[in-house]
Every structure is written in C-alpha cells, then in structure tokens.
C-alpha cells in the first residue's frame, strides 16, 4: 500500500486533523495504551519517511539535545 498526501497537502509536510471526540477517547486511555500508541506512531512515521528525511530528523534531534 502506497501512502500519498492529499493534493492540497502536497509539499507541505505532514498534516493530520483530530476531532474533539477523538481527543476525548484518547484521554480515557491508560498510560500503557498511550505509550503503545506513541511507539506505533513512531514506527509508522519512520516507515513513511524517505532516507533523507530520516537523516534530517536524526540531525534535528541531535541538535536539540545539544541545546538542552
């Protein structure tokens, strides 16, 4: 399955809209469920990134760690 951005989001980066109902459901989750969601989301983002985006992301994290 190939993931393609919506035409209106092309060349604008990642965009996702969350409804108030989705937020309410998420707030009712346990800490374990939230941590699993974060891990799954991280894996998903890694899979859809290009090699160049992965390098850029890694460099940005290193830069942010040096500032802190």
C-alpha positions as CSV (number, residue, x, y, z in Angstrom):
1,X,0.0,0.0,0.0
2,X,1.4,3.3,-1.0
3,X,0.7,6.4,1.1
4,X,0.2,9.6,-0.8
5,X,-0.5,13.1,0.5
6,X,-3.8,14.7,-0.3
7,X,-3.3,17.1,-3.3
8,X,-4.0,20.2,-1.1
9,X,-1.2,19.0,1.3
10,X,1.4,18.2,-1.4
11,X,4.8,19.7,-0.5
12,X,3.5,21.0,2.8
13,X,4.8,18.2,5.1
14,X,2.7,16.1,7.5
15,X,-0.8,17.2,8.4
16,X,-3.5,15.4,10.5
17,X,-6.8,16.8,11.8
18,X,-8.1,15.5,15.2
19,X,-11.7,15.8,16.2
20,X,-12.9,16.7,19.7
21,X,-14.4,13.2,20.0
22,X,-11.0,11.6,19.1
23,X,-9.3,13.7,21.8
24,X,-11.9,12.6,24.4
25,X,-11.4,8.9,23.5
26,X,-7.7,9.3,23.7
27,X,-7.9,11.0,27.2
28,X,-9.7,7.9,28.5
29,X,-6.8,5.6,27.6
30,X,-4.4,4.1,30.1
31,X,-0.8,5.1,30.3
32,X,0.2,1.8,28.8
33,X,-2.2,2.3,25.9
34,X,-0.8,5.8,25.3
35,X,2.8,4.6,25.3
36,X,2.0,1.8,22.9
37,X,0.3,4.4,20.6
38,X,3.4,6.6,20.7
39,X,5.6,3.6,19.8
40,X,3.3,2.6,16.9
41,X,3.1,6.2,15.7
42,X,6.9,6.5,15.8
43,X,7.3,3.3,13.8
44,X,4.7,4.5,11.2
45,X,6.5,7.8,10.8
46,X,9.8,6.1,10.3
47,X,8.3,3.8,7.6
48,X,6.9,6.7,5.6
49,X,10.0,8.9,5.8
50,X,12.4,9.0,3.0
51,X,16.1,8.2,3.8
52,X,16.8,12.0,3.6
53,X,14.0,12.8,6.0
54,X,15.4,10.2,8.4
55,X,18.8,11.8,8.3
56,X,17.3,15.3,8.7
57,X,15.2,14.1,11.7
58,X,18.2,12.5,13.4
59,X,20.3,15.6,13.0
60,X,17.5,17.8,14.3
61,X,17.2,15.5,17.4
62,X,21.0,15.7,18.0
63,X,20.9,19.5,17.6
64,X,18.1,19.8,20.1
65,X,19.9,17.6,22.6
66,X,23.0,19.7,22.4
67,X,20.9,22.9,23.1
68,X,19.3,21.4,26.2
